[in-house]
């Protein structure tokens, strides 16, 4: 996919978020090594442990379409609070581990930080991630 704007795609995805409890919408856009784009949004549940984050929604779509060998090139996470404002927010621990499962050494993760957009490698985000 040529010149895809992951930020625009993540912003579009967050519009579909189901977040009646937190009022915090999250969208994710991922680009795979195969060049395909997938998006996802957070979907909350009254039993909070059943909530799924935008990053994991997008990644599961990619695996469903490309198969278990899918690898991530880039992940971008966008958010909006109940006032419609993006706030600094990195991926949660579960999502960091989920991203790491499908990452390569070159995978980059982008998200809103205190001073603007942050770009990190997966090893910077999850230095001691679980693995066999």
N, CA, C and O atoms as a printed pandas DataFrame, in Angstrom:
     atom_number atom_name residue_name chain_id  residue_number  x_coord  y_coord  z_coord
0              1         N          UNK        A               1    0.866   -1.178    0.000
1              2        CA          UNK        A               1    0.000    0.000    0.000
2              3         C          UNK        A               1    0.907    1.235    0.000
3              4         O          UNK        A               1    1.735    1.395    0.897
4              5         N          UNK        A               2    0.756    2.093   -0.987
5              6        CA          UNK        A               2    1.612    3.272   -1.107
6              7         C          UNK        A               2    1.112    4.419   -0.269
7              8         O          UNK        A               2   -0.075    4.748   -0.281
8              9         N          UNK        A               3    2.032    5.028    0.464
9             10        CA          UNK        A               3    1.799    6.288    1.179
10            11         C          UNK        A               3    0.496    6.312    1.970
11            12         O          UNK        A               3   -0.293    7.248    1.841
12            13         N          UNK        A               4    0.270    5.298    2.776
13            14        CA          UNK        A               4   -0.935    5.243    3.591
14            15         C          UNK        A               4   -0.751    6.179    4.790
15            16         O          UNK        A               4    0.327    6.233    5.383
16            17         N          UNK        A               5   -1.791    6.902    5.133
17            18        CA          UNK        A               5   -1.756    7.804    6.281
18            19         C          UNK        A               5   -2.375    7.082    7.468
19            20         O          UNK        A               5   -3.590    7.105    7.659
20            21         N          UNK        A               6   -1.530    6.445    8.257
21            22        CA          UNK        A               6   -2.019    5.654    9.383
22            23         C          UNK        A               6   -2.778    6.508   10.386
23            24         O          UNK        A               6   -3.743    6.034   10.986
24            25         N          UNK        A               7   -2.371    7.741   10.581
25            26        CA          UNK        A               7   -3.046    8.628   11.534
26            27         C          UNK        A               7   -4.499    8.847   11.115
27            28         O          UNK        A               7   -5.404    8.750   11.942
28            29         N          UNK        A               8   -4.721    9.139    9.855
29            30        CA          UNK        A               8   -6.079    9.342    9.347
30            31         C          UNK        A               8   -6.908    8.079    9.515
31            32         O          UNK        A               8   -8.072    8.146    9.910
32            33         N          UNK        A               9   -6.318    6.932    9.220
33            34        CA          UNK        A               9   -7.045    5.670    9.332
34            35         C          UNK        A               9   -7.375    5.335   10.783
35            36         O          UNK        A               9   -8.465    4.840   11.071
36            37         N          UNK        A              10   -6.443    5.602   11.701
37            38        CA          UNK        A              10   -6.703    5.348   13.128
38            39         C          UNK        A              10   -7.784    6.296   13.645
39            40         O          UNK        A              10   -8.640    5.898   14.435
40            41         N          UNK        A              11   -7.742    7.548   13.196
41            42        CA          UNK        A              11   -8.779    8.511   13.600
42            43         C          UNK        A              11  -10.154    8.070   13.112
43            44         O          UNK        A              11  -11.143    8.211   13.832
44            45         N          UNK        A              12  -10.223    7.536   11.891
45            46        CA          UNK        A              12  -11.496    7.032   11.364
46            47         C          UNK        A              12  -11.979    5.840   12.188
47            48         O          UNK        A              12  -13.165    5.729   12.499
48            49         N          UNK        A              13  -11.056    4.958   12.533
49            50        CA          UNK        A              13  -11.415    3.747   13.279
50            51         C          UNK        A              13  -11.975    4.083   14.653
51            52         O          UNK        A              13  -12.914    3.433   15.113
52            53         N          UNK        A              14  -11.412    5.088   15.314
53            54        CA          UNK        A              14  -11.878    5.388   16.676
54            55         C          UNK        A              14  -13.306    5.900   16.711
55            56         O          UNK        A              14  -13.954    5.861   17.757
56            57         N          UNK        A              15  -13.801    6.377   15.586
57            58        CA          UNK        A              15  -15.196    6.826   15.524
58            59         C          UNK        A              15  -16.174    5.681   15.776
59            60         O          UNK        A              15  -17.310    5.908   16.191
60            61         N          UNK        A              16  -15.723    4.441   15.522
61            62        CA          UNK        A              16  -16.585    3.280   15.733
62            63         C          UNK        A              16  -16.402    2.642   17.106
63            64         O          UNK        A              16  -17.007    1.608   17.389
64            65         N          UNK        A              17  -15.589    3.235   17.950
65            66        CA          UNK        A              17  -15.327    2.661   19.272
66            67         C          UNK        A              17  -16.620    2.529   20.078
67            68         O          UNK        A              17  -17.518    3.367   19.998
68            69         N          UNK        A              18  -16.679    1.470   20.840
69            70        CA          UNK        A              18  -17.786    1.256   21.773
70            71         C          UNK        A              18  -17.200    1.472   23.163
71            72         O          UNK        A              18  -16.592    0.566   23.734
72            73         N          UNK        A              19  -17.385    2.676   23.706
73            74        CA          UNK        A              19  -16.753    3.034   24.981
74            75         C          UNK        A              19  -17.727    3.759   25.911
75            76         O          UNK        A              19  -17.450    4.875   26.350
76            77         N          UNK        A              20  -18.876    3.122   26.216
77            78        CA          UNK        A              20  -19.871    3.800   27.050
78            79         C          UNK        A              20  -19.448    3.965   28.508
79            80         O          UNK        A              20  -20.032    4.779   29.223
80            81         N          UNK        A              21  -18.447    3.213   28.965
81            82        CA          UNK        A              21  -18.053    3.249   30.372
82            83         C          UNK        A              21  -16.910    4.228   30.617
83            84         O          UNK        A              21  -16.978    5.042   31.537
84            85         N          UNK        A              22  -15.872    4.154   29.808
85            86        CA          UNK        A              22  -14.718    5.042   29.999
86            87         C          UNK        A              22  -14.874    6.364   29.261
87            88         O          UNK        A              22  -14.249    7.360   29.626
88            89         N          UNK        A              23  -15.706    6.376   28.221
89            90        CA          UNK        A              23  -15.845    7.552   27.343
90            91         C          UNK        A              23  -14.510    7.904   26.677
91            92         O          UNK        A              23  -14.262    9.061   26.337
92            93         N          UNK        A              24  -13.664    6.902   26.499
93            94        CA          UNK        A              24  -12.325    7.076   25.922
94            95         C          UNK        A              24  -12.236    6.217   24.668
95            96         O          UNK        A              24  -12.170    4.990   24.737
96            97         N          UNK        A              25  -12.236    6.895   23.512
97            98        CA          UNK        A              25  -12.214    6.207   22.227
98            99         C          UNK        A              25  -10.774    6.013   21.764
99           100         O          UNK        A              25   -9.949    6.924   21.834
100          101         N          UNK        A              26  -10.501    4.811   21.293
101          102        CA          UNK        A              26   -9.171    4.508   20.778
102          103         C          UNK        A              26   -9.316    3.843   19.422
103          104         O          UNK        A              26  -10.180    2.990   19.217
104          105         N          UNK        A              27   -8.460    4.246   18.506
105          106        CA          UNK        A              27   -8.395    3.632   17.187
106          107         C          UNK        A              27   -6.967    3.250   16.894
107          108         O          UNK        A              27   -6.034    3.928   17.324
108          109         N          UNK        A              28   -6.794    2.173   16.168
109          110        CA          UNK        A              28   -5.454    1.740   15.775
110          111         C          UNK        A              28   -5.458    1.439   14.286
111          112         O          UNK        A              28   -6.435    0.933   13.733
112          113         N          UNK        A              29   -4.345    1.763   13.659
113          114        CA          UNK        A              29   -4.129    1.397   12.266
114          115         C          UNK        A              29   -2.782    0.708   12.201
115          116         O          UNK        A              29   -1.791    1.201   12.740
116          117         N          UNK        A              30   -2.756   -0.432   11.539
117          118        CA          UNK        A              30   -1.495   -1.158   11.405
118          119         C          UNK        A              30   -1.198   -1.385    9.934
119          120         O          UNK        A              30   -2.092   -1.535    9.102
120          121         N          UNK        A              31    0.088   -1.403    9.653
121          122        CA          UNK        A              31    0.577   -1.739    8.325
122          123         C          UNK        A              31    1.410   -2.995    8.489
123          124         O          UNK        A              31    2.325   -3.035    9.313
124          125         N          UNK        A              32    1.101   -4.013    7.715
125          126        CA          UNK        A              32    1.836   -5.269    7.826
126          127         C          UNK        A              32    3.022   -5.267    6.873
127          128         O          UNK        A              32    3.119   -4.427    5.979
128          129         N          UNK        A              33    3.916   -6.215    7.079
129          130        CA          UNK        A              33    5.066   -6.350    6.179
130          131         C          UNK        A              33    4.606   -6.648    4.759
131          132         O          UNK        A              33    5.313   -6.330    3.802
132          133         N          UNK        A              34    3.433   -7.251    4.607
133          134        CA          UNK        A              34    2.883   -7.535    3.274
134          135         C          UNK        A              34    2.335   -6.276    2.607
135          136         O          UNK        A              34    1.958   -6.310    1.436
136          137         N          UNK        A              35    2.289   -5.155    3.353
137          138        CA          UNK        A              35    1.808   -3.899    2.793
138          139         C          UNK        A              35    0.326   -3.674    2.956
139          140         O          UNK        A              35   -0.232   -2.772    2.330
140          141         N          UNK        A              36   -0.325   -4.470    3.779
141          142        CA          UNK        A              36   -1.768   -4.331    3.983
142          143         C          UNK        A              36   -2.083   -3.501    5.219
143          144         O          UNK        A              36   -1.349   -3.521    6.207
144          145         N          UNK        A              37   -3.186   -2.776    5.142
145          146        CA          UNK        A              37   -3.647   -1.919    6.224
146          147         C          UNK        A              37   -4.837   -2.575    6.920
147          148         O          UNK        A              37   -5.747   -3.090    6.270
148          149         N          UNK        A              38   -4.814   -2.546    8.253
149          150        CA          UNK        A              38   -5.942   -3.015    9.052
150          151         C          UNK        A              38   -6.180   -2.006   10.155
151          152         O          UNK        A              38   -5.245   -1.375   10.649
152          153         N          UNK        A              39   -7.432   -1.860   10.535
153          154        CA          UNK        A              39   -7.760   -0.929   11.610
154          155         C          UNK        A              39   -8.590   -1.632   12.670
155          156         O          UNK        A              39   -9.157   -2.700   12.439
156          157         N          UNK        A              40   -8.644   -1.007   13.835
157          158        CA          UNK        A              40   -9.459   -1.535   14.912
158          159         C          UNK        A              40   -9.801   -0.427   15.884
159          160         O          UNK        A              40   -9.185    0.639   15.873
160          161         N          UNK        A              41  -10.792   -0.685   16.728
161          162        CA          UNK        A              41  -11.186    0.267   17.758
162          163         C          UNK        A              41  -11.409   -0.493   19.054
163          164         O          UNK        A              41  -11.568   -1.714   19.053
164          165         N          UNK        A              42  -11.417    0.242   20.159
165          166        CA          UNK        A              42  -11.690   -0.416   21.434
166          167         C          UNK        A              42  -13.172   -0.765   21.536
167          168         O          UNK        A              42  -14.034   -0.028   21.058
168          169         N          UNK        A              43  -13.448   -1.901   22.167
169          170        CA          UNK        A              43  -14.811   -2.366   22.389
170          171         C          UNK        A              43  -14.896   -2.757   23.859
171          172         O          UNK        A              43  -14.349   -3.777   24.279
172          173         N          UNK        A              44  -15.591   -1.929   24.631
173          174        CA          UNK        A              44  -15.704   -2.164   26.063
174          175         C          UNK        A              44  -16.818   -3.155   26.378
175          176         O          UNK        A              44  -17.666   -3.461   25.541
176          177         N          UNK        A              45  -16.785   -3.642   27.610
177          178        CA          UNK        A              45  -17.800   -4.551   28.098
178          179         C          UNK        A              45  -18.065   -4.195   29.551
179          180         O          UNK        A              45  -17.154   -3.765   30.259
180          181         N          UNK        A              46  -19.287   -4.367   30.000
181          182        CA          UNK        A              46  -19.630   -4.056   31.379
182          183         C          UNK        A              46  -18.751   -4.866   32.341
183          184         O          UNK        A              46  -18.466   -4.407   33.447
184          185         N          UNK        A              47  -18.326   -6.045   31.935
185          186        CA          UNK        A              47  -17.338   -6.819   32.679
186          187         C          UNK        A              47  -15.989   -6.407   32.108
187          188         O          UNK        A              47  -15.519   -6.982   31.127
188          189         N          UNK        A              48  -15.371   -5.407   32.728
189          190        CA          UNK        A              48  -14.237   -4.708   32.137
190          191         C          UNK        A              48  -13.124   -5.611   31.610
191          192         O          UNK        A              48  -12.466   -5.264   30.630
192          193         N          UNK        A              49  -12.905   -6.751   32.237
193          194        CA          UNK        A              49  -11.859   -7.657   31.772
194          195         C          UNK        A              49  -12.102   -8.204   30.376
195          196         O          UNK        A              49  -11.176   -8.700   29.732
196          197         N          UNK        A              50  -13.328   -8.120   29.906
197          198        CA          UNK        A              50  -13.665   -8.598   28.564
198          199         C          UNK        A              50  -13.482   -7.527   27.492
199          200         O          UNK        A              50  -13.671   -7.798   26.306
200          201         N          UNK        A              51  -13.122   -6.330   27.896
201          202        CA          UNK        A              51  -12.869   -5.247   26.947
202          203         C          UNK        A              51  -11.689   -5.614   26.060
203          204         O          UNK        A              51  -10.738   -6.244   26.522
204          205         N          UNK        A              52  -11.742   -5.221   24.780
205          206        CA          UNK        A              52  -10.617   -5.443   23.873
206          207         C          UNK        A              52  -10.146   -4.095   23.339
207          208         O          UNK        A              52  -10.944   -3.241   22.955
208          209         N          UNK        A              53   -8.851   -3.936   23.327
209          210        CA          UNK        A              53   -8.237   -2.680   22.886
210          211         C          UNK        A              53   -8.175   -2.607   21.361
211          212         O          UNK        A              53   -8.256   -3.620   20.667
212          213         N          UNK        A              54   -8.030   -1.396   20.867
213          214        CA          UNK        A              54   -7.974   -1.145   19.425
214          215         C          UNK        A              54   -6.808   -1.869   18.756
215          216         O          UNK        A              54   -6.952   -2.405   17.658
216          217         N          UNK        A              55   -5.661   -1.882   19.417
217          218        CA          UNK        A              55   -4.478   -2.509   18.843
218          219         C          UNK        A              55   -4.713   -4.000   18.604
219          220         O          UNK        A              55   -4.386   -4.534   17.545
220          221         N          UNK        A              56   -5.287   -4.659   19.614
221          222        CA          UNK        A              56   -5.534   -6.096   19.487
222          223         C          UNK        A              56   -6.624   -6.387   18.468
223          224         O          UNK        A              56   -6.571   -7.411   17.787
224          225         N          UNK        A              57   -7.620   -5.499   18.349
225          226        CA          UNK        A              57   -8.666   -5.670   17.334
226          227         C          UNK        A              57   -8.054   -5.634   15.939
227          228         O          UNK        A              57   -8.369   -6.478   15.100
228          229         N          UNK        A              58   -7.187   -4.667   15.688
229          230        CA          UNK        A              58   -6.551   -4.543   14.368
230          231         C          UNK        A              58   -5.636   -5.733   14.071
231          232         O          UNK        A              58   -5.639   -6.264   12.961
232          233         N          UNK        A              59   -4.862   -6.141   15.065
233          234        CA          UNK        A              59   -3.924   -7.248   14.851
234          235         C          UNK        A              59   -4.666   -8.557   14.600
235          236         O          UNK        A              59   -4.249   -9.343   13.750
236          237         N          UNK        A              60   -5.748   -8.802   15.318
237          238        CA          UNK        A              60   -6.485  -10.046   15.078
238          239         C          UNK        A              60   -7.096  -10.070   13.675
239          240         O          UNK        A              60   -7.191  -11.129   13.055
240          241         N          UNK        A              61   -7.508   -8.909   13.180
241          242        CA          UNK        A              61   -7.998   -8.841   11.794
242          243         C          UNK        A              61   -6.886   -9.203   10.817
243          244         O          UNK        A              61   -7.108   -9.936    9.853
244          245         N          UNK        A              62   -5.687   -8.681   11.073
245          246        CA          UNK        A              62   -4.553   -8.962   10.191
246          247         C          UNK        A              62   -4.221  -10.450   10.178
247          248         O          UNK        A              62   -3.982  -11.026    9.117
248          249         N          UNK        A              63   -4.207  -11.067   11.348
249          250        CA          UNK        A              63   -3.915  -12.503   11.420
250          251         C          UNK        A              63   -5.013  -13.303   10.717
251          252         O          UNK        A              63   -4.724  -14.269   10.010
252          253         N          UNK        A              64   -6.260  -12.905   10.909
253          254        CA          UNK        A              64   -7.367  -13.611   10.264
254          255         C          UNK        A              64   -7.262  -13.551    8.742
255          256         O          UNK        A              64   -7.668  -14.489    8.055
256          257         N          UNK        A              65   -6.727  -12.469    8.217
257          258        CA          UNK        A              65   -6.641  -12.308    6.758
258          259         C          UNK        A              65   -5.324  -12.811    6.172
259          260         O          UNK        A              65   -5.306  -13.390    5.085
260          261         N          UNK        A              66   -4.213  -12.587    6.898
261          262        CA          UNK        A              66   -2.898  -12.948    6.348
262          263         C          UNK        A              66   -2.348  -14.256    6.893
263          264         O          UNK        A              66   -1.428  -14.834    6.316
264          265         N          UNK        A              67   -2.906  -14.724    7.999
265          266        CA          UNK        A              67   -2.435  -15.979    8.565
266          267         C          UNK        A              67   -1.453  -15.773    9.712
267          268         O          UNK        A              67   -1.080  -14.644   10.030
268          269         N          UNK        A              68   -1.041  -16.872   10.325
269          270        CA          UNK        A              68   -0.228  -16.808   11.536
270          271         C          UNK        A              68    1.187  -16.277   11.333
271          272         O          UNK        A              68    1.870  -15.968   12.309
272          273         N          UNK        A              69    1.631  -16.168   10.102
273          274        CA          UNK        A              69    2.977  -15.635    9.840
274          275         C          UNK        A              69    2.980  -14.129    9.605
275          276         O          UNK        A              69    4.013  -13.556    9.258
276          277         N          UNK        A              70    1.821  -13.483    9.793
277          278        CA          UNK        A              70    1.722  -12.039    9.611
278          279         C          UNK        A              70    2.726  -11.333   10.509
279          280         O          UNK        A              70    2.908  -11.706   11.668
280          281         N          UNK        A              71    3.376  -10.310    9.966
281          282        CA          UNK        A              71    4.323   -9.490   10.726
282          283         C          UNK        A              71    3.949   -8.023   10.583
283          284         O          UNK        A              71    3.484   -7.581    9.532
284          285         N          UNK        A              72    4.159   -7.285   11.651
285          286        CA          UNK        A              72    3.825   -5.858   11.691
286          287         C          UNK        A              72    4.994   -5.001   11.218
287          288         O          UNK        A              72    6.139   -5.213   11.617
288          289         N          UNK        A              73    4.689   -4.041   10.371
289          290        CA          UNK        A              73    5.676   -3.040    9.969
290          291         C          UNK        A              73    5.541   -1.808   10.862
291          292         O          UNK        A              73    6.530   -1.261   11.349
292          293         N          UNK        A              74    4.270   -1.380   11.068
293          294        CA          UNK        A              74    4.029   -0.163   11.847
294          295         C          UNK        A              74    2.659   -0.224   12.507
295          296         O          UNK        A              74    1.708   -0.777   11.955
296          297         N          UNK        A              75    2.579    0.356   13.698
297          298        CA          UNK        A              75    1.335    0.437   14.457
298          299         C          UNK        A              75    1.154    1.891   14.866
299          300         O          UNK        A              75    2.087    2.500   15.390
300          301         N          UNK        A              76   -0.022    2.459   14.640
301          302        CA          UNK        A              76   -0.316    3.819   15.089
302          303         C          UNK        A              76   -1.596    3.792   15.912
303          304         O          UNK        A              76   -2.614    3.249   15.484
304          305         N          UNK        A              77   -1.530    4.387   17.099
305          306        CA          UNK        A              77   -2.677    4.424   17.999
306          307         C          UNK        A              77   -3.124    5.867   18.161
307          308         O          UNK        A              77   -2.310    6.748   18.435
308          309         N          UNK        A              78   -4.426    6.110   17.991
309          310        CA          UNK        A              78   -5.012    7.437   18.176
310          311         C          UNK        A              78   -6.063    7.343   19.269
311          312         O          UNK        A              78   -6.646    6.282   19.488
312          313         N          UNK        A              79   -6.305    8.455   19.957
313          314        CA          UNK        A              79   -7.326    8.426   21.006
314          315         C          UNK        A              79   -8.040    9.760   21.101
315          316         O          UNK        A              79   -7.560   10.786   20.619
316          317         N          UNK        A              80   -9.194    9.714   21.735
317          318        CA          UNK        A              80   -9.968   10.922   22.031
318          319         C          UNK        A              80  -10.720   10.698   23.329
319          320         O          UNK        A              80  -11.381    9.674   23.504
320          321         N          UNK        A              81  -10.620   11.651   24.233
321          322        CA          UNK        A              81  -11.380   11.536   25.480
322          323         C          UNK        A              81  -12.806   12.039   25.259
323          324         O          UNK        A              81  -13.188   12.366   24.135
324          325         N          UNK        A              82  -13.581   12.098   26.329
325          326        CA          UNK        A              82  -14.996   12.490   26.201
326          327         C          UNK        A              82  -15.179   13.914   25.701
327          328         O          UNK        A              82  -16.264   14.268   25.240
328          329         N          UNK        A              83  -14.130   14.743   25.783
329          330        CA          UNK        A              83  -14.204   16.120   25.279
330          331         C          UNK        A              83  -13.719   16.217   23.836
331          332         O          UNK        A              83  -13.664   17.304   23.261
332          333         N          UNK        A              84  -13.364   15.056   23.254
333          334        CA          UNK        A              84  -12.904   15.041   21.867
334          335         C          UNK        A              84  -11.443   15.420   21.708
335          336         O          UNK        A              84  -11.012   15.780   20.613
336          337         N          UNK        A              85  -10.676   15.344   22.791
337          338        CA          UNK        A              85   -9.276   15.758   22.784
338          339         C          UNK        A              85   -8.366   14.533   22.878
339          340         O          UNK        A              85   -8.610   13.626   23.674
340          341         N          UNK        A              86   -7.333   14.520   22.070
341          342        CA          UNK        A              86   -6.324   13.466   22.163
342          343         C          UNK        A              86   -5.417   13.760   23.352
343          344         O          UNK        A              86   -5.005   14.900   23.563
344          345         N          UNK        A              87   -5.110   12.722   24.125
345          346        CA          UNK        A              87   -4.250   12.894   25.298
346          347         C          UNK        A              87   -3.066   11.933   25.203
347          348         O          UNK        A              87   -3.148   10.922   24.506
348          349         N          UNK        A              88   -1.962   12.238   25.898
349          350        CA          UNK        A              88   -0.826   11.311   25.888
350          351         C          UNK        A              88   -1.258    9.940   26.402
351          352         O          UNK        A              88   -1.826    9.830   27.488
352          353         N          UNK        A              89   -0.987    8.900   25.621
353          354        CA          UNK        A              89   -1.434    7.565   26.012
354          355         C          UNK        A              89   -0.682    6.519   25.195
355          356         O          UNK        A              89   -0.888    6.389   23.988
356          357         N          UNK        A              90    0.183    5.785   25.864
357          358        CA          UNK        A              90    0.909    4.706   25.195
358          359         C          UNK        A              90    0.075    3.424   25.258
359          360         O          UNK        A              90   -0.896    3.359   26.012
360          361         N          UNK        A              91    0.440    2.410   24.480
361          362        CA          UNK        A              91   -0.298    1.146   24.535
362          363         C          UNK        A              91   -0.217    0.518   25.926
363          364         O          UNK        A              91    0.802    0.638   26.607
364          365         N          UNK        A              92   -1.285   -0.148   26.344
365          366        CA          UNK        A              92   -1.288   -0.834   27.636
366          367         C          UNK        A              92   -0.324   -2.023   27.583
367          368         O          UNK        A              92    0.151   -2.397   26.511
368          369         N          UNK        A              93   -0.048   -2.599   28.722
369          370        CA          UNK        A              93    0.879   -3.725   28.798
370          371         C          UNK        A              93    0.442   -4.922   27.977
371          372         O          UNK        A              93    1.260   -5.545   27.300
372          373         N          UNK        A              94   -0.841   -5.247   28.030
373          374        CA          UNK        A              94   -1.342   -6.380   27.247
374          375         C          UNK        A              94   -1.135   -6.145   25.757
375          376         O          UNK        A              94   -0.755   -7.062   25.028
376          377         N          UNK        A              95   -1.382   -4.923   25.304
377          378        CA          UNK        A              95   -1.206   -4.613   23.886
378          379         C          UNK        A              95    0.270   -4.608   23.497
379          380         O          UNK        A              95    0.622   -5.024   22.393
380          381         N          UNK        A              96    1.126   -4.144   24.388
381          382        CA          UNK        A              96    2.570   -4.183   24.103
382          383         C          UNK        A              96    3.019   -5.624   23.858
383          384         O          UNK        A              96    3.765   -5.900   22.918
384          385         N          UNK        A              97    2.559   -6.532   24.708
385          386        CA          UNK        A              97    2.926   -7.940   24.550
386          387         C          UNK        A              97    2.317   -8.512   23.280
387          388         O          UNK        A              97    2.962   -9.299   22.587
388          389         N          UNK        A              98    1.089   -8.130   22.966
389          390        CA          UNK        A              98    0.400   -8.609   21.765
390          391         C          UNK        A              98    1.117   -8.103   20.513
391          392         O          UNK        A              98    1.302   -8.855   19.556
392          393         N          UNK        A              99    1.517   -6.839   20.519
393          394        CA          UNK        A              99    2.275   -6.268   19.399
394          395         C          UNK        A              99    3.590   -7.017   19.239
395          396         O          UNK        A              99    3.977   -7.360   18.122
396          397         N          UNK        A             100    4.282   -7.274   20.352
397          398        CA          UNK        A             100    5.584   -7.945   20.311
398          399         C          UNK        A             100    5.485   -9.327   19.668
399          400         O          UNK        A             100    6.423   -9.774   19.008
400          401         N          UNK        A             101    4.359   -9.998   19.859
401          402        CA          UNK        A             101    4.171  -11.339   19.297
402          403         C          UNK        A             101    4.296  -11.344   17.773
403          404         O          UNK        A             101    4.717  -12.343   17.189
404          405         N          UNK        A             102    3.935  -10.238   17.129
405          406        CA          UNK        A             102    3.916  -10.179   15.664
406          407         C          UNK        A             102    4.903   -9.149   15.103
407          408         O          UNK        A             102    4.856   -8.822   13.917
408          409         N          UNK        A             103    5.778   -8.649   15.944
409          410        CA          UNK        A             103    6.729   -7.613   15.541
410          411         C          UNK        A             103    8.000   -8.207   14.954
411          412         O          UNK        A             103    8.330   -9.372   15.176
412          413         N          UNK        A             104    8.695   -7.381   14.206
413          414        CA          UNK        A             104   10.059   -7.685   13.771
414          415         C          UNK        A             104   10.964   -6.677   14.472
415          416         O          UNK        A             104   10.491   -5.812   15.209
416          417         N          UNK        A             105   12.222   -6.792   14.243
417          418        CA          UNK        A             105   13.170   -5.852   14.839
418          419         C          UNK        A             105   12.926   -4.416   14.345
419          420         O          UNK        A             105   13.303   -3.454   15.014
420          421         N          UNK        A             106   12.299   -4.282   13.184
421          422        CA          UNK        A             106   12.081   -2.963   12.589
422          423         C          UNK        A             106   10.693   -2.388   12.839
423          424         O          UNK        A             106   10.422   -1.262   12.422
424          425         N          UNK        A             107    9.812   -3.116   13.498
425          426        CA          UNK        A             107    8.453   -2.632   13.737
426          427         C          UNK        A             107    8.484   -1.359   14.574
427          428         O          UNK        A             107    9.192   -1.284   15.578
428          429         N          UNK        A             108    7.720   -0.370   14.158
429          430        CA          UNK        A             108    7.623    0.898   14.888
430          431         C          UNK        A             108    6.206    1.081   15.409
431          432         O          UNK        A             108    5.234    0.706   14.753
432          433         N          UNK        A             109    6.105    1.670   16.613
433          434        CA          UNK        A             109    4.818    1.938   17.248
434          435         C          UNK        A             109    4.737    3.442   17.507
435          436         O          UNK        A             109    5.635    4.025   18.116
436          437         N          UNK        A             110    3.659    4.061   17.042
437          438        CA          UNK        A             110    3.471    5.506   17.187
438          439         C          UNK        A             110    2.216    5.788   18.003
439          440         O          UNK        A             110    1.196    5.117   17.846
440          441         N          UNK        A             111    2.305    6.791   18.880
441          442        CA          UNK        A             111    1.173    7.156   19.740
442          443         C          UNK        A             111    1.374    8.575   20.265
443          444         O          UNK        A             111    2.459    9.142   20.138
444          445         N          UNK        A             112    0.332    9.140   20.851
445          446        CA          UNK        A             112    0.389   10.503   21.381
446          447         C          UNK        A             112    1.188   10.529   22.681
447          448         O          UNK        A             112    0.911    9.769   23.610
448          449         N          UNK        A             113    2.176   11.409   22.731
449          450        CA          UNK        A             113    2.974   11.610   23.937
450          451         C          UNK        A             113    2.747   13.005   24.487
451          452         O          UNK        A             113    1.935   13.763   23.957
452          453         N          UNK        A             114    3.458   13.340   25.539
453          454        CA          UNK        A             114    3.295   14.645   26.179
454          455         C          UNK        A             114    3.709   15.806   25.280
455          456         O          UNK        A             114    3.144   16.896   25.366
456          457         N          UNK        A             115    4.693   15.569   24.422
457          458        CA          UNK        A             115    5.202   16.642   23.559
458          459         C          UNK        A             115    4.940   16.372   22.090
459          460         O          UNK        A             115    5.695   16.833   21.233
460          461         N          UNK        A             116    3.889   15.636   21.785
461          462        CA          UNK        A             116    3.586   15.298   20.395
462          463         C          UNK        A             116    3.701   13.806   20.171
463          464         O          UNK        A             116    3.774   13.024   21.118
464          465         N          UNK        A             117    3.716   13.421   18.909
465          466        CA          UNK        A             117    3.750   12.000   18.585
466          467         C          UNK        A             117    5.072   11.359   18.987
467          468         O          UNK        A             117    6.143   11.939   18.805
468          469         N          UNK        A             118    4.977   10.163   19.533
469          470        CA          UNK        A             118    6.127    9.372   19.945
470          471         C          UNK        A             118    6.245    8.190   18.995
471          472         O          UNK        A             118    5.237    7.585   18.632
472          473         N          UNK        A             119    7.458    7.858   18.591
473          474        CA          UNK        A             119    7.716    6.666   17.794
474          475         C          UNK        A             119    8.745    5.834   18.535
475          476         O          UNK        A             119    9.820    6.324   18.882
476          477         N          UNK        A             120    8.414    4.578   18.774
477          478        CA          UNK        A             120    9.320    3.691   19.502
478          479         C          UNK        A             120    9.402    2.331   18.823
479          480         O          UNK        A             120    8.495    1.915   18.103
480          481         N          UNK        A             121   10.508    1.658   19.073
481          482        CA          UNK        A             121   10.624    0.265   18.662
482          483         C          UNK        A             121    9.886   -0.574   19.694
483          484         O          UNK        A             121    9.631   -0.116   20.808
484          485         N          UNK        A             122    9.549   -1.786   19.326
485          486        CA          UNK        A             122    8.857   -2.671   20.254
486          487         C          UNK        A             122    9.759   -3.011   21.435
487          488         O          UNK        A             122    9.273   -3.122   22.561
488          489         N          UNK        A             123   11.059   -3.177   21.207
489          490        CA          UNK        A             123   11.965   -3.484   22.316
490          491         C          UNK        A             123   12.080   -2.321   23.291
491          492         O          UNK        A             123   12.318   -2.541   24.479
492          493         N          UNK        A             124   11.914   -1.083   22.815
493          494        CA          UNK        A             124   11.883    0.064   23.730
494          495         C          UNK        A             124   10.586    0.095   24.531
495          496         O          UNK        A             124   10.590    0.456   25.708
496          497         N          UNK        A             125    9.475   -0.282   23.896
497          498        CA          UNK        A             125    8.186   -0.308   24.581
498          499         C          UNK        A             125    8.064   -1.454   25.580
499          500         O          UNK        A             125    7.418   -1.320   26.619
500          501         N          UNK        A             126    8.689   -2.578   25.254
501          502        CA          UNK        A             126    8.563   -3.773   26.078
502          503         C          UNK        A             126    9.930   -4.438   26.190
503          504         O          UNK        A             126   10.175   -5.459   25.547
504          505         N          UNK        A             127   10.826   -3.869   27.003
505          506        CA          UNK        A             127   12.212   -4.348   27.033
506          507         C          UNK        A             127   12.377   -5.794   27.497
507          508         O          UNK        A             127   13.308   -6.471   27.060
508          509         N          UNK        A             128   11.519   -6.269   28.348
509          510        CA          UNK        A             128   11.634   -7.642   28.850
510          511         C          UNK        A             128   10.355   -8.424   28.603
511          512         O          UNK        A             128    9.826   -9.076   29.503
512          513         N          UNK        A             129    9.869   -8.350   27.374
513          514        CA          UNK        A             129    8.629   -9.040   27.024
514          515         C          UNK        A             129    8.729  -10.538   27.210
515          516         O          UNK        A             129    9.810  -11.117   27.104
516          517         N          UNK        A             130    7.608  -11.156   27.487
517          518        CA          UNK        A             130    7.542  -12.603   27.684
518          519         C          UNK        A             130    7.764  -13.328   26.371
519          520         O          UNK        A             130    7.209  -12.946   25.341
520          521         N          UNK        A             131    8.580  -14.382   26.409
521          522        CA          UNK        A             131    8.763  -15.241   25.235
522          523         C          UNK        A             131    9.228  -16.608   25.695
523          524         O          UNK        A             131    9.732  -16.771   26.806
524          525         N          UNK        A             132    9.051  -17.583   24.828
525          526        CA          UNK        A             132    9.544  -18.931   25.115
526          527         C          UNK        A             132   10.948  -19.050   24.599
527          528         O          UNK        A             132   11.568  -20.105   24.731
